[in-house]
Amino acid sequence: MSDEPRDHRLKRLRMRSMRRGIKEMDLILVAYADQRLGQMEEAELDLYDRLLHENDQDLYLWVTGRDLPPEPYRPMIAEISRALAPR
């Protein structure tokens, strides 16, 4: 759990979501952040914060289903991947 005020934390996580390093992950994660961050409980924010520290190349492989993410991230990665699916 973070001592950071929630509104600051949400802004920081959103900013980190859109400044990844590779453009594809910027687009994917900022869209997910815009859709979900405000609704997340503290434990989910903690997990998302840890996820944002992962390598972009690994994240991209996980989100696109080319590689299996580590267990703690699987539900969140599945949610991010579903958000990418054409409707």
C-alpha distance (Angstrom), angle and dihedral (degrees) to the residues before:
residue distance angle dihedral
M1 . . .
S2 3.78 . .
D3 3.81 128.1 .
E4 3.80 87.7 -150.9
P5 3.83 114.3 112.6
R6 3.81 109.5 -99.5
D7 3.82 95.9 -120.3
H8 3.83 91.0 51.6
R9 3.77 90.7 46.5
L10 3.80 92.9 51.3
K11 3.80 91.4 49.7
R12 3.81 91.6 47.8
L13 3.80 93.0 48.8
R14 3.80 92.0 47.6
M15 3.79 91.1 49.7
R16 3.80 91.1 48.1
S17 3.81 88.7 49.2
M18 3.79 92.5 58.7
R19 3.81 98.7 40.5
R20 3.76 100.3 58.7
G21 3.76 106.8 130.7
I22 3.78 101.5 -110.7
K23 3.79 117.2 65.0
E24 3.80 94.9 -135.7
M25 3.80 91.9 60.5
D26 3.82 90.9 44.1
L27 3.79 90.0 57.5
I28 3.79 95.6 42.2
L29 3.78 97.7 46.1
V30 3.80 99.0 40.6
A31 3.82 89.3 52.5
Y32 3.80 89.7 50.3
A33 3.81 91.8 45.3
D34 3.80 92.2 50.8
Q35 3.77 90.4 50.2
R36 3.81 100.7 42.7
L37 3.82 116.7 15.6
G38 3.79 96.5 86.0
Q39 3.81 91.4 53.3
M40 3.81 97.4 47.5
E41 3.78 123.1 110.9
E42 3.82 118.4 -132.3
A43 3.82 93.6 -96.4
E44 3.82 90.4 53.4
L45 3.80 90.5 48.5
D46 3.81 89.0 51.3
L47 3.80 90.4 52.2
Y48 3.80 92.9 46.0
D49 3.80 89.7 49.4
R50 3.82 89.5 54.0
L51 3.81 90.5 45.9
L52 3.80 90.2 55.5
H53 3.80 89.1 59.8
E54 3.81 91.4 60.7
N55 3.78 121.8 101.8
D56 3.82 114.9 -87.1
Q57 3.79 93.4 -131.3
D58 3.81 90.7 54.2
L59 3.80 91.9 45.6
Y60 3.78 91.3 51.1
L61 3.81 91.8 51.0
W62 3.81 90.9 49.1
V63 3.81 95.7 46.3
T64 3.79 93.0 47.6
G65 3.81 92.2 47.4
R66 3.79 95.0 -116.7
D67 3.80 92.0 120.7
L68 3.80 134.6 21.2
P69 3.81 114.0 -108.1
P70 3.80 121.4 -132.9
E71 3.80 113.2 -85.2
P72 3.79 100.2 -102.0
Y73 3.83 91.0 56.0
R74 3.81 99.6 43.3
P75 3.82 99.4 96.2
M76 3.81 92.7 44.4
I77 3.81 93.2 45.8
A78 3.82 89.2 49.4
E79 3.80 89.4 52.8
I80 3.81 91.7 48.6
S81 3.81 90.2 48.4
R82 3.81 92.0 50.5
A83 3.78 89.3 52.2
L84 3.82 87.6 58.1
A85 3.79 95.2 52.0
P86 3.81 115.0 106.2
R87 3.78 112.8 -107.6
